[in-house]
Amino acid sequence: MLDRFTERTMDLEYTQEQEEFRQELRSWYEENLPDGWLEGERDIPEDGEEREEFLRDWQSKLHEGGWAGVHWPKEYGGRGATLVEQLIYNEETARIDPPPSISVIGTDFVGPTLIAAGTEEQKERFVPNILDGEEVWCQGYSEPEAGSDLASLQCEAIDEGDTYRINGQKIWTSYAHYADWCFLLVRTDKSGPKHHGITAVLVDMNQDGVSHEPIDQIVDDSTFNHVYFDDAVAKKEHVVGDVDDGWRVAMKLSAFERSALTQAFALEKSFDELVEYCKNTERGGKPLSEHTTVRQKLAELDSRIQAGKLTYYRNVSKQMKTGEPGPEGSMDKVFTGEIKQDLERFKTKLLGPEAAVWDEDAPGGRWQTSYLQSFGTQIAGGTPDIQRNIIAERVLGLPKDAKE
Ligand SMILES: Cc1cc2nc3c(=O)[nH]c(=O)nc-3n(C[C@H](O)[C@H](O)[C@H](O)COP(=O)(O)OP(=O)(O)OC[C@H]3O[C@@H](n4cnc5c(N)ncnc54)[C@H](O)[C@@H]3O)c2cc1C
């Protein structure tokens, strides 16, 4: 099975140069993280303008340090890191758990898509402002009646010469409340099959025809939104790819998205915290780590986490040969997503009655939050069912979903 994707053997040792890259990143984080961050003091503003300012400043700091867009080509302001360096970057960043990136949609999905499929004018206009947080992006794909079945989208763009007039609604749009620009999918032709007649266009969020409303989440946060387009205007020169052929561009962006959504490394950090807790917490007169059922679950989780990491390495190995992320990103997303949910559920269970206490101090509060967040993480970027369909069709070569 393995050699269907890559070669049978893999060199898992890092070179000295790669270890130096890791050390450089580690030192940069140590010098530049907000005061007290590594000691667990993580007071970032909860919401509003203060939070936005904090997150934009952090993005600009990352950029100044050369750590925004590590995987971007140097000619576009990135670090030009190799895929292995990018892997090391992901590993270290998951371990350190820095403040969230306000520009994640720009740096990880929109920027790489524009570099691959945008016009020279679009690259010149938009790409430089992504890495330093000057312009924040959101991704307008999902609609109330078009989530998994994205090709059913109805948000309409009417041709008005040099511009499009856009009317419709998007939902679950992460970061729309901060965004300056939206990578929007619109319907430009209703006459043909549903995958035809979709166009990808870049839309200015700071105009009268665009409004948004927060959607409250289970963790008492609201990072995503309803977005309404009422006679909003987009320039034709901001269409990415060909008119009516946006599905192809949309899938390119989705492949970048899935490859960026790995949880392989965050799992290890969360697991290590669990092991420490089990060693230091007594139940029934002995540490949790001495209870047989707990030990069995820890062993099971650890082997799945290691398998998740190896699956990720295998995907990177394949991408090194093909040059672009493939459908294997779906395997990683579904596999590590399920482990994450199981791990966080088990942690919450071990807290026992403490799980009902919502305290900011570790582990109470943070563990429950991670557990509740794990549901949304599974859905974002395509649900596990949809990832399984992709794996069935594009990795295993099985017949297409009958509904398509
Ligand atoms: C945290 C988070 C962030 C998000 N951010 C964004 C964003 O920034 N931009 C954006 O556009 N969207 C975003 N989304 C939306 C996300 O892409 C959709 O929620 C997702 O694609 C599922 O669509 P849906 O919610 O409409 O569910 P539905 O498509 O209605 O699915 C409902 C259920 O039916 C199952 N199902 C549907 N079709 C099939 C099928 N063919 N085979 C098997 N099972 C099926 C699904 O697996 C699911 O269990 C975000 C979602 C979350 C949770």
The ligand as a Gaussian input file, in Angstrom:
#p B3LYP/6-31G(d) Opt

LIG

0 1
 C      -14.540000      26.352000      12.324000
 C      -15.095000      26.509000      10.916000
 C      -14.551000      27.462000      10.078000
 C      -15.087000      27.610000       8.771000
 N      -14.563000      28.592000       7.979000
 C      -15.085000      28.781000       6.735000
 C      -14.609000      29.845000       5.906000
 O      -13.738000      30.618000       6.292000
 N      -15.164000      29.987000       4.677000
 C      -16.146000      29.157000       4.202000
 O      -16.576000      29.338000       3.060000
 N      -16.630000      28.149000       4.962000
 C      -16.111000      27.944000       6.218000
 N      -16.598000      26.935000       7.018000
 C      -17.719000      26.124000       6.514000
 C      -17.345000      24.688000       6.182000
 O      -16.594000      24.622000       5.000000
 C      -18.695000      23.921000       6.047000
 O      -19.304000      23.932000       7.316000
 C      -18.466000      22.491000       5.612000
 O      -18.027000      22.444000       4.285000
 C      -19.764000      21.648000       5.748000
 O      -20.845000      22.270000       5.156000
 P      -22.253000      22.442000       5.946000
 O      -21.932000      23.053000       7.266000
 O      -23.177000      23.148000       5.052000
 O      -22.745000      20.972000       6.251000
 P      -23.572000      20.005000       5.192000
 O      -22.892000      20.048000       3.880000
 O      -25.008000      20.396000       5.241000
 O      -23.352000      18.608000       5.858000
 C      -24.185000      18.056000       6.888000
 C      -23.782000      16.616000       7.120000
 O      -24.018000      15.820000       5.927000
 C      -22.838000      15.120000       5.551000
 N      -22.740000      15.058000       4.085000
 C      -23.031000      16.056000       3.215000
 N      -22.805000      15.652000       1.936000
 C      -22.350000      14.377000       1.991000
 C      -21.927000      13.409000       1.024000
 N      -21.922000      13.687000      -0.288000
 N      -21.513000      12.192000       1.448000
 C      -21.512000      11.896000       2.778000
 N      -21.917000      12.762000       3.748000
 C      -22.315000      13.990000       3.373000
 C      -21.707000      15.968000       6.107000
 O      -20.527000      15.182000       6.323000
 C      -22.291000      16.457000       7.444000
 O      -22.147000      15.486000       8.429000
 C      -16.125000      26.771000       8.319000
 C      -16.655000      25.806000       9.180000
 C      -16.161000      25.682000      10.479000
 C      -16.778000      24.652000      11.367000

